[in-house]
Amino acid sequence: MAINLLVFDSHPVQYRVPIYKEIEKLQPGSIHVVYGSDCSVRGFADAEFGITLAWDVPMLEGYSHTILNCEKGTPLSGWNSLTGKGIQQLIKTLKPTVILLTGFNFRFDWVAYLEARKNGIPVWLRCETQDHALHRSKVKAAFRSVIYKTAYLALNRIFYIGELNKKHYLNHRVKTMKLRPARYGTEDKFSDIIDEEKQNMRIRGREAAGIKPRDFVIGFSGKLISKKNPDIIFGMLEYLPEALRSNVHIYFMGSGELHETLKIMAEKAYQDYGIKTSFTGFVNQSQLATNYLTMDIMVLPSRKMGETWGLVANEAMQAGCGVIVSDAVGCSADFANWERFRVFKEGDPLALATQIFSLSNYNRDFNWAKKSLEPYSIHATAKSLLIELRQAKQHTSSN
């Protein structure tokens, strides 16, 4: 048995699985995915969400896959938590044309990388690494840089997810000719919904949350944790003009360790300004659409603690929300100049309030970002990978 594209992925991830399904749909039989663990399907403890997490959409359907479950201890907890046992035999059996890695985070990834090199199989990489997301000491940054430069030398293709990711590779001596775009995107949950039904979903969602028709809904989507800095949303209220503030409704979609703290802040916001706050709790994949349609804008005010992209921004724009992110969020480098996208200085509540006011003047438009998001789509990424795969197969055949 021979396979064209053999992907090594730590576990089924809700924003990568759709790419595999799309590749299989566009070119049946061309892809096989190897997972180190299926913990995200069977459920695993997520301390930040504060729940036992299992995604409620089909993650192991629509494409060929193998689950090695080569776990040691708690899966995804550290470099050696996915060992790579079984990879050697699998590569020997499947005889892939190309191997695609989704990171270098686990022993699992490095075993696949070294086995590919040993067998003369081209290796590709698509991951979210960039240099802007974290504060690192010069010593630690220099050490990591040496590892990156060494690992990247032997890669045949690298697919960048966005501008900061591309800059990272160029900074680590990757030649431009090796780089291809395969930008970060999310499955579009709104593409098959007509605008009339979107409006009905929006009305129902707002009514269920006790939101008045004229209310301006400032939303947040993600884990309620320090890294995401959701409490700044309450901190910026004092800087909003009274005419806008009197119509604000705050909407938190997610769960996490800051939930109780935010509830206390919400009570104070109601006492001080009469502002009501909704808390949805954790929302699984199948329920995201209504919640985004309920919002007018979505704010991701993360601190510089590893927010390499911020896929909730993609989801919110697919729903037609205006979006505001801090300058610590990776996607800000790609979207900063878009019509209803704003960037503010990390940790600055006045700057956040200023950007919220600037977006409050727009009427809700479900499709404002639709055209611009096409390069950041599942389909575009799948096509980019398949174009390179076709060339790799032709090169193999000619040799």
N, C-alpha and C positions, 0 to 999 in steps of 0.2 A: 504493500500500500504506500502511495506517495501523496503528499499534500503540498499545496503551493505555499500557503502562508501559515506558519505555526506560531501562534501567539502565546507568550508566557505571561500570565497575570496572577497576582497574589490571591485574589478572590473575586467573585462576581460583584461588579460595581455598577450602580444604576446609571452612570453616565458613560460607561464604556461598553456595556452589553449591547445597547442599541447600534453601536458601530459594527459589532460583529454580526448582528442580525442583518444589517443593511448590506454588508459585504456579501453575505450568503445569498441575500435576495438578488443582488446585482450580478453575482457570478457564483451560481450554485456549486458547491463542492470545493471551493477554493480556499476555505479557511477552517482551521481547527484550533481551538483554544484550550490551553492547559492551565488549570487552576491549582495553586498550591493548597487552597482550602476552600470549602464551601460555607464557611461560618456565617457569611452575610445572608445566606439562604435559610440555613437551619436555625439561625438566631444566635447572637452573642451579646454579651454585656457591654454596653456603651456607657461608660461612666459620665461622659459629658452630656449626652442626651438624658441620662438618668433612667434608662430603660433597657430591657433586653430587646435588641433590635433585629428585625428581619423584614426585608423589603416586601411589599405586598403586590408587586408586579412580577410577571414571569421572567426569571433571570437565566433559566437554563433551557429555554426553548428557542427554536428557530435557527440553531446553528450547531455544528458538531463540537463536542468538547470532551475533555477528560478531567476528572477531579482526582488529584494525587493524594490529597489530605496528608501531605508530608509534614505534619505538625509536630512541634516539640514544645511542650508546655502550652501556654496560652497563645493561640494564633494571632499574628500581627502585632505581638507585644515587643518584638525586638528582632535584630538581624538574624539570629539563629532559630527563630520561632517557626520558620518555614525552611526545611532542610534541603530540599531538592532531590530527595530520594525518589528514584524511578525515572528521572529525566533522561539519563543516558540511554536506557532501553527504549524509551518512547521515541527519542530522536532517531535511533537506529531503525525502529519499526516504520515510522511515518515518512522518513527520508524527505524532509521539507526542502523546497526551493529557497525559502527565506525564513528567518526567525525574527520575530518582532518582540522586543522587550518593552514593558510598560514602567520600568524603573530599575534601580539598583539598590533597593531597600533591604532585601533579604538574601540569605545564602542561596535560596531558590533561584533568584535572578542571576547570580554570579555563576552558579552551576550551569544554567542554560547558556550563558554567554561563553563560558570556557569550552563547553561541549561543542557549541557551534563552531568556534574557532578551530578546535581540534579536528573537526570533520570538514573544514573548508566551506562552511555554509555562511552566506552573507547574513550579517546581523543588522537589524534596524532598531531604532529607539524612538519611542514617543512617550514623554513624561512631562511633568509640570515644573521641573527644577528651574529656579531663577535666583539671582543674587540680591534682589531688592527686598525679599520678604521678611528677613530676620536681621537682627543686630548680632553680628559675630565678631569675636576678637580677631585681631590680625593673624595671630598664630593659627587659630582654628580655620579661618578662611583660607590661609595659605596651604594648610594641610589638605583640606577638601579640594582645593584647586588642583593640586598635584594628582589626586585620585581621578578627578574628572578628566584632566588632560590625558592621562594614561588610558583610561577606559574608552574615551571617545576616539582615540587614534585608530582603533581597529573596527569602528563602526562604518558600515557602507552607506547608510542613509540615516538621517535624523529628521524627524518630523516635529516642527515647532508648533506649540499650541497658541502662541501669541507673541507680542513684540518683546516682552521682557525675557521670555523663554529663548527666543531667537538671539537676543543680545547676550545671554548667558553662554550660548554655544560659541558665538563669535569671540567672546572674551576668553574662551578656553581653547582657542586655536583650531576650531572646526572650520574647514574651508567652506565658503559659500556654496560651492558646487555640490556639497553633500546635503545641504539643507532643503527641505520641502515643507510647504504649509500643510498642516492638518489641525486646524484651529479648534479650540475648546468650544463645545456646544452641548446643548441638552436636547433630549427628545422633545419635539414640539407637541405639547398636549392640546394645542389650540388650533392646529392646522385644519382639522376636520370639523370645526365648530363654526357655524355661520355667525355673523355679528349679532343678529337678532337673539340667538340663543346665548351668546356671551353676555349680552345685556340682561337677559332674564336670569342667568346664573349670578350676575353681579347684584341684581336687585334682591334675589333670594338670600345670597350670602350676607348682604348688608342688613337685611331685615332680621335674619337669624342672630346677628351680633348686636342688634339694637342700635344700628347706625342710621342716623337721619339722612334723608335724601340729599340735603345740601352740605353734609359733613365732608370735610377734606381728610381722607384717611391716610395717615402716615404709617406704613407697614415696615415690619422687620421679619426676615425669614432666616432661620438657622438655629444653631445651638445658643442657648442663653448662658454664655460663658464669658469670662473676662477678655479672652482673645477677640471676641466679636464686639465688645464694648457697647452693648445695647443700652446701658443706662444713660449714655450721652443724649439719647433722644429726649429724656426728661430734662436733662441739663440745659438743652437749647431752648426750652419753651419760653423762658424769660426774655429771650431776644427776638421772638416772633412779634410782628405787629399785632395789636389787639384785634383788629378786624379779621385777621386770619386765625389767630389763636382761639377766638371764640367759636370757631367752626371745626376745630381739630378733633379728630378721634384717632387714638393710637391703637395699633393692631399688631400684637406679637404672635408670630407663627413659629412655634418651636418649644422646646423644653430644655432644662438644664439647671445647673447649680445656682444660678442667679434668679430663679423664678420667684422665690419668696422676697428677695430684696427688691425686685422690680414691682411686685405687688404693693409693697409698702410705699414705693415711689409713686405708683399709680394713685394710691389713696391721697397722697399729698397733692398731686397734680389736680385731682378732682376738688380738693378743699381750696386750693389756691386759685384755680382757673376754671373750674367746672368742666374740665376735660375728662372724658371717659376713656377707659382702656380695655381692650379685649385681649384675652389670652386663650389661644386655641389649644395649647398643649402640643405634643408631638403630632405632626401631620405626615402620614405616609404618602408614597408616590401617587397613588390613585386619587387622592383627595386634594392635590396641590392646586389644580386649575381654579376651582371656585374661590379659594383663599386669595390667590393673586388677583383675580378679577374684582374681589372685594376692595382691594387697595387702590389708592390713586397714585402714590409713589411708594417705592421700596428703598429703604436706607440700609446700607451695610457699612457701619462705621468702624471697622476692625482696627485693632492696634497692629503694630509691626511685630507680629508673633507667628508668622508663617502663612498668611493668606495669599498663597501663590496665584490664585485666580479669582474665585468668588462666583461660582456657577449660578448662585441664586440671582445674580444680575441678569444672566441670559434668560432664566425662567421668567423673571419679572418683565423684561422687555418683550418676550414672546406674548405676554398677556396684555401688553400695551401700557404698562406702568411707566411713569418717569422713574429714573433710578439715580440715587446719590450714593457714592462710595467715598471712603477716605483714601488718601494718597498712599496708604499702606496696602491697598487691595490691588492685586496683580493686573486685573482686567482694565484698570483705569488707564493704562498706557495705550490700550486699543480703542477704548470707547469715549475718551475724554471729550472729543470734539463732536460727538453725536448730538442731535437736536435736543433731546430730552434726557440727557445724561450729564451729571454734574460730579465734580471731584472737590473735596474739601480737605483742608489740612488736618491730619490725624490728631484727634483729641481736642479740637477747637470747636466748642459749642456755638459760638457766634458765627463762625464760618459755615457750620452746618445749617443754622437757622437762615442765613443769607441765601444759601442754595435752595433750601426748601421753599422760601418765598419766591425765588425766581421760577420754580416749576409750578407754583400754585396758580399761575395765570393761564396755564394750558387747559383746554377742555380734554376730557378723556378720549383717547383715540386708540382703539385696539390694535391698529396696524402701523403705527408710526415707525416702528423699527423693523418691520417685516423684510423689506428689501435689503437693508444694511446687514441683517443677520444671516443672509444666505451663505456667506463664506464661513460663518461660525455655526454650521449646521451638521447634523449627523451625516446627511447625504454627501455634503462637500468633503468631509473627512474620509468617508468610505471611498469616494471617487479618487481622492488624492493617493490613497494607499493602493488602490487597484491599478492606477496608471503606472506607478512604480513597479508593482508586481508584474505587470505585463512586460515591462522592459527587462526586468530581472529574468523572466522565463525565456525571453528572446536571447538574452546574453548567454544563458545556460545552454540553450539549444545550439547556438552558433559555436560553442566550445565543445 
